[in-house]
Amino acid sequence: MATTWLTPSEMKAWRNFIECVNTMTAAMENDLVPFGLTMGDYEVLVRLSEAEDERMRMCDLAVALQLSPSGLTRRLDGLVSTGLVERVANPADRRVMFAALTAKGYDKLAEAAPDHVASVRNRFLKGLTRDQIRELGTIFETVRANLGTCPQ
């Protein structure tokens, strides 16, 4: 099978994405340092804050974060040790554990969120028109959907 190389416009789109995403992620990660959080920590706090009763089954949280069970355990260890999240047993089913947002975790998220939103606006949305932002949302929705159809 012959390789169909990227067209110049496809290559430009791909290279700009690759060169941008790592730099933007590092910059946004750096913006959370004053709050003692990583992007991964922040995402856990957001997911839990949006969940019913501010808790999720560990297996569901792992899926949402695209982590293995052991990866989730490592991610939560720091949040648990600082009191931002707690592990809670399910009294109805001892096999099920929940990750739950604590009051301290909620306060930390509330403290960091305004700066994080400003970072998203400054580093990701700045200079884009409303139409470009809508189109970008549609583009990434399509890209994400296509990722589910790719062979591993």
C-alpha positions as CSV (number, residue, x, y, z in Angstrom):
1,M,0.0,0.0,0.0
2,A,1.4,3.3,-1.0
3,T,1.7,6.1,1.5
4,T,-0.5,9.1,0.8
5,W,1.6,12.0,2.2
6,L,0.0,14.9,3.9
7,T,-0.8,17.9,1.7
8,P,0.9,21.2,2.6
9,S,-2.3,22.4,4.3
10,E,-2.7,19.2,6.2
11,M,1.0,19.3,7.3
12,K,0.6,22.9,8.4
13,A,-2.5,22.1,10.5
14,W,-0.8,19.0,12.0
15,R,2.5,20.7,12.8
16,N,0.8,23.8,14.2
17,F,-1.3,21.6,16.5
18,I,1.7,19.5,17.7
19,E,3.9,22.5,18.3
20,C,1.1,24.4,20.1
21,V,-0.4,21.7,22.3
22,N,2.8,20.9,24.3
23,T,3.7,24.5,24.8
24,M,0.2,25.5,25.8
25,T,-0.2,22.5,28.2
26,A,3.1,23.3,29.9
27,A,2.1,27.0,30.3
28,M,-1.3,26.2,31.7
29,E,0.3,23.6,34.0
30,N,2.7,26.3,35.2
31,D,-0.3,28.7,35.9
32,L,-1.6,26.1,38.4
33,V,1.7,25.9,40.3
34,P,0.8,28.7,42.7
35,F,-2.2,26.7,43.8
36,G,-0.2,23.5,44.4
37,L,-2.1,21.7,41.6
38,T,-1.2,20.0,38.3
39,M,-3.6,19.9,35.4
40,G,-4.3,16.3,36.3
41,D,-5.2,17.3,39.9
42,Y,-7.4,20.2,38.6
43,E,-9.3,17.8,36.3
44,V,-10.0,15.4,39.1
45,L,-11.3,18.3,41.2
46,V,-13.5,19.5,38.4
47,R,-14.9,16.1,37.6
48,L,-15.8,15.5,41.2
49,S,-17.3,18.9,41.6
50,E,-19.6,18.2,38.7
51,A,-20.6,14.7,39.8
52,E,-23.7,13.9,41.8
53,D,-22.9,14.4,45.5
54,E,-19.4,15.5,44.4
55,R,-18.3,11.9,44.3
56,M,-17.6,9.2,41.6
57,R,-17.0,5.5,41.7
58,M,-13.3,5.0,41.3
59,C,-13.8,2.9,38.1
60,D,-15.9,5.6,36.5
61,L,-13.4,8.4,37.4
62,A,-10.6,6.3,35.9
63,V,-12.5,6.0,32.6
64,A,-13.4,9.7,32.6
65,L,-9.8,10.6,33.1
66,Q,-8.5,7.9,30.7
67,L,-6.4,6.4,33.4
68,S,-5.8,2.8,34.5
69,P,-6.9,1.9,38.0
70,S,-3.3,2.1,39.2
71,G,-2.8,5.4,37.4
72,L,-5.9,6.8,39.1
73,T,-4.6,5.5,42.5
74,R,-1.3,7.4,41.9
75,R,-3.2,10.5,40.8
76,L,-5.4,10.5,43.9
77,D,-2.7,9.7,46.4
78,G,-1.4,13.3,46.5
79,L,-4.9,14.8,46.5
80,V,-5.9,12.5,49.4
81,S,-2.7,13.2,51.4
82,T,-3.4,17.0,51.1
83,G,-7.0,16.5,52.1
84,L,-8.6,17.7,48.8
85,V,-10.1,14.3,48.0
86,E,-11.1,11.3,50.1
87,R,-11.7,7.7,49.3
88,V,-15.0,6.5,50.6
89,A,-16.3,2.9,50.8
90,N,-19.7,2.2,49.5
91,P,-21.7,0.8,52.5
92,A,-24.1,-1.0,50.1
93,D,-21.3,-2.7,48.1
94,R,-17.9,-3.2,49.8
95,R,-16.3,-3.8,46.4
96,V,-17.0,-0.3,45.3
97,M,-14.9,2.7,46.4
98,F,-15.7,6.4,45.7
99,A,-13.5,9.3,45.2
100,A,-15.1,12.3,47.0
101,L,-14.4,16.0,46.9
102,T,-13.8,17.4,50.4
103,A,-14.7,20.9,51.5
104,K,-11.0,21.7,51.3
105,G,-10.9,20.4,47.8
106,Y,-13.9,22.4,46.8
107,D,-12.3,25.5,48.3
108,K,-9.0,24.8,46.4
109,L,-10.9,24.5,43.2
110,A,-12.8,27.7,43.8
111,E,-9.5,29.4,44.5
112,A,-7.8,28.1,41.4
113,A,-10.7,28.3,38.9
114,P,-10.6,32.0,38.1
115,D,-6.9,31.9,37.3
116,H,-7.4,28.7,35.2
117,V,-10.3,30.2,33.3
118,A,-8.2,33.3,32.6
119,S,-5.4,31.0,31.4
120,V,-7.7,29.2,29.0
121,R,-8.9,32.6,27.7
122,N,-5.4,34.0,27.4
123,R,-3.6,30.9,26.1
124,F,-6.3,29.2,24.0
125,L,-9.1,31.6,23.0
126,K,-7.3,34.9,22.7
127,G,-7.5,36.4,19.3
128,L,-10.2,34.0,18.0
129,T,-13.6,35.2,16.8
130,R,-16.8,33.8,18.2
131,D,-17.2,31.9,14.9
132,Q,-13.7,30.5,15.1
133,I,-14.3,29.3,18.7
134,R,-17.6,27.6,17.6
135,E,-15.8,26.0,14.6
136,L,-12.9,24.9,16.9
137,G,-15.4,23.2,19.1
138,T,-16.9,21.4,16.2
139,I,-13.5,20.4,14.8
140,F,-12.3,18.9,18.1
141,E,-15.7,17.1,18.6
142,T,-15.1,15.5,15.2
143,V,-11.4,14.7,16.0
144,R,-12.5,13.1,19.3
145,A,-15.2,11.1,17.7
146,N,-12.7,9.8,15.1
147,L,-10.3,8.7,17.8
148,G,-12.8,6.1,18.9
149,T,-12.8,4.6,15.4
150,C,-9.1,4.3,15.0
151,P,-7.5,0.9,15.2
152,Q,-5.1,0.6,18.1
